[in-house]
Amino acid sequence: MALQSHLEELCHLRQLIAKLNRAIVALARTEQYRSWISLLKTIPGISTLTAMIVLTELHEITRFGSIDHCAVT
């Protein structure tokens, strides 16, 4: 019974993660993010999800004059 409960919770969480990932991908395709996402994805190892994390953490990427300024901040 406990195992079944854990398996059901796992299934629920996987569905929730998939739903959230689809929402992030849809947001990445909007005008606000599309060009920045495309640019960031040219970096090897950067996916849509990673690019969205970078953009949302940095908020307004243009406030940094250079990559060095971004790294220091």
C-alpha positions as CSV (number, residue, x, y, z in Angstrom):
1,M,0.0,0.0,0.0
2,A,2.8,2.4,0.9
3,L,4.6,1.6,-2.4
4,Q,1.5,2.2,-4.4
5,S,1.0,5.5,-2.7
6,H,4.6,6.6,-3.5
7,L,4.2,5.4,-7.2
8,E,1.0,7.5,-7.5
9,E,2.7,10.5,-6.1
10,L,5.7,10.0,-8.4
11,C,3.3,9.8,-11.4
12,H,1.5,13.0,-10.2
13,L,4.8,14.9,-9.8
14,R,6.1,13.8,-13.2
15,Q,2.9,15.1,-14.8
16,L,3.3,18.4,-12.9
17,I,6.9,18.7,-14.1
18,A,5.9,18.0,-17.7
19,K,3.1,20.6,-17.5
20,L,5.5,23.2,-16.1
21,N,8.1,22.5,-18.7
22,R,5.5,22.9,-21.5
23,A,4.6,26.3,-19.9
24,I,8.2,27.4,-19.8
25,V,8.7,26.4,-23.5
26,A,5.5,28.3,-24.5
27,L,6.8,31.4,-22.6
28,A,10.2,31.1,-24.3
29,R,8.4,31.3,-27.7
30,T,6.8,34.7,-26.8
31,E,8.1,37.9,-28.3
32,Q,9.6,39.0,-25.0
33,Y,12.0,36.0,-24.8
34,R,12.3,34.5,-28.3
35,S,15.4,36.4,-29.5
36,W,17.3,36.1,-26.2
37,I,16.5,32.4,-26.0
38,S,17.7,31.8,-29.6
39,L,20.9,33.7,-28.8
40,L,21.6,31.8,-25.5
41,K,20.9,28.4,-27.1
42,T,23.9,29.0,-29.5
43,I,26.1,28.3,-26.4
44,P,26.9,24.6,-26.3
45,G,25.0,22.9,-23.4
46,I,22.3,25.6,-23.1
47,S,18.8,24.4,-23.6
48,T,15.5,26.3,-23.6
49,L,15.1,25.6,-19.9
50,T,18.6,26.7,-19.0
51,A,18.2,29.8,-21.1
52,M,15.0,30.7,-19.4
53,I,16.6,30.3,-16.0
54,V,19.5,32.6,-17.0
55,L,17.1,35.2,-18.3
56,T,14.8,35.2,-15.4
57,E,17.6,35.3,-12.8
58,L,19.4,38.2,-14.6
59,H,16.0,39.9,-15.2
60,E,17.2,42.6,-17.6
61,I,20.3,41.3,-19.3
62,T,21.0,44.5,-21.1
63,R,21.9,46.2,-17.8
64,F,25.3,44.5,-18.0
65,G,27.8,46.3,-20.2
66,S,29.8,43.1,-20.8
67,I,30.1,39.4,-19.8
68,D,32.8,40.5,-17.3
69,H,30.4,42.9,-15.6
70,C,27.8,40.2,-15.4
71,A,30.2,37.8,-13.8
72,V,31.3,40.3,-11.2
73,T,27.7,41.2,-10.2
